[in-house]
């Protein structure tokens, strides 16, 4: 493994115990798990997962004002998808395939547009 060094960390006892239990089920120890995290962070040049403030679905701009029409967020999403399908069928909205979207994004990124 090459030249190594030690690190001291302060971790909540319960979190440490839970993490050790998880890593044991994965067949690795805490040191290996931390090394995986650090290597992936260096590889990606950032935290290797999304970090965000928790947001309630009622805070999503598109959902505001519609909460009273739907029992929950899943019902809202389902109704919105049905509405989009109807608009595509009526030809009042265009449907794009994933390939069309990818091409459009690549053109944007390559400044072709």
DOZAVO-460553 format. One line per 5 residues: number of its first residue (from 0); their letters; for each residue x, y, z of C-alpha. Coordinates in nm, 4 decimals. Each point is the difference from the previous one (the first is absolute). Layout:
NUM> a> X,Y,Z | ...
% end
This chain:
0> xxxxx> 0.0000,0.0000,0.0000 | 0.2981,0.2274,0.0005 | 0.0857,0.2645,0.2552 | -0.2857,0.0444,0.2500 | -0.0856,0.2398,0.2799
5> xxxxx> -0.2445,-0.0011,0.2906 | -0.3078,0.2169,0.0480 | -0.1943,0.0703,0.3195 | -0.3724,0.0713,-0.0355 | -0.2726,0.0903,0.2448
10> xxxxx> -0.3162,-0.1898,-0.0895 | -0.3295,-0.0484,0.1819 | 0.0110,-0.3426,0.1712 | -0.3303,-0.1161,-0.1477 | 0.0973,0.1128,-0.3504
15> xxxxx> 0.3313,-0.1853,0.0291 | -0.1713,-0.3191,0.1179 | -0.2639,0.0200,-0.2758 | 0.2651,0.0665,-0.2656 | 0.2164,-0.2887,0.1211
20> xxxxx> -0.3019,-0.2324,-0.0138 | -0.0803,0.1144,-0.3542 | 0.3574,-0.0307,-0.1234 | 0.0295,-0.3463,0.1559 | -0.3001,-0.1129,-0.2071
25> xxxxx> 0.1801,0.1403,-0.3055 | 0.3142,-0.1932,0.0886 | 0.2145,0.3048,0.0729 | 0.1190,0.1828,0.3097 | -0.0214,0.3674,0.0958
30> xxxxx> 0.3511,0.0752,-0.1295 | -0.0801,-0.1472,-0.3415 | -0.3308,0.1904,-0.0146 | 0.1698,0.3308,0.0828 | 0.2716,-0.0689,-0.2573
35> xxxxx> -0.2680,-0.0707,-0.2634 | -0.1695,0.3313,0.0841 | 0.3269,0.1956,-0.0145 | 0.1141,-0.1601,-0.3278 | -0.3369,0.0653,-0.1639
40> xxxxx> 0.0034,0.3607,0.1261 | 0.3435,0.0562,-0.1537 | -0.1065,-0.1722,-0.3245 | -0.3126,0.2177,-0.0312 | 0.1657,0.3099,0.1469
45> xxxxx> -0.2922,0.0407,0.2380 | -0.2302,-0.1821,0.2368 | -0.1029,-0.3180,-0.1874 | -0.3694,0.0386,0.0781 | -0.2561,0.2773,0.0004
50> xxxxx> -0.0208,0.2140,0.3115 | -0.3040,0.2214,0.0330 | -0.2218,0.1658,0.2531 | -0.3114,-0.2060,0.0503 | -0.2924,0.1457,-0.1899
55> xxxxx> -0.3628,-0.0902,0.0394 | -0.1759,-0.0853,-0.3238 | -0.2448,0.2805,0.0767 | 0.2935,0.2407,-0.0450 | 0.0530,-0.1085,-0.3609
60> xxxxx> -0.1047,0.3015,-0.2120 | -0.2030,-0.2046,-0.2503 | -0.2005,-0.1572,0.2841 | -0.0831,0.3221,0.1851 | -0.3646,0.0863,-0.0337
65> xxxxx> -0.0915,-0.3537,-0.1047 | 0.0267,-0.1735,0.3380 | -0.3710,0.0491,0.0639 | -0.0845,-0.1851,-0.3248 | 0.2036,-0.3125,0.0796
70> xxxxx> 0.0066,-0.2227,0.3077 | 0.3782,-0.0382,-0.0165 | 0.3037,0.0666,-0.2155 | -0.0177,-0.3363,-0.1777 | -0.3565,0.0771,-0.1094
75> xxxxx> 0.1164,0.3398,-0.1264 | 0.2825,-0.1585,-0.2035 | -0.2365,-0.2616,-0.1430 | -0.2547,0.2653,-0.0999 | 0.2739,0.2156,-0.1528
80> xxxxx> 0.1281,-0.2901,-0.2099 | -0.3525,-0.0757,-0.1231 | -0.0455,0.3695,-0.0863 | 0.3289,-0.0019,-0.1934 | -0.1053,-0.3154,-0.1895
85> xxxxx> -0.3276,0.1685,-0.0973 | 0.1839,0.3110,-0.1243 | 0.2329,-0.2158,-0.2101 | -0.3018,-0.1846,-0.1456 | -0.1684,0.3330,-0.0797
90> xxxxx> 0.3293,0.1192,-0.1509 | -0.0005,0.3062,0.2249 | 0.3271,-0.1211,0.1509 | 0.2964,-0.1763,-0.1631 | 0.1368,-0.3267,0.1317
95> xxxxx> 0.3794,-0.0349,-0.0104 | 0.1838,-0.3297,0.0149 | 0.3015,-0.0421,0.2258 | 0.2226,0.0001,-0.3110 | -0.1497,0.3298,-0.1189
100> xxxxx> 0.0567,0.1548,0.3413 | 0.3577,-0.1338,0.0131 | 0.0734,0.1421,-0.3478 | -0.1463,0.3372,0.0974 | 0.2081,0.0089,0.3203
105> xxxxx> 0.3152,-0.1004,-0.1862 | -0.0635,0.2777,-0.2549 | -0.0468,0.2482,0.2841 | 0.3160,-0.1172,0.1740 | 0.1939,0.0147,-0.3262
110> xxx> -0.1419,0.3460,-0.0695 | -0.1598,-0.1069,-0.3284 | -0.3132,0.1894,0.0884
% end
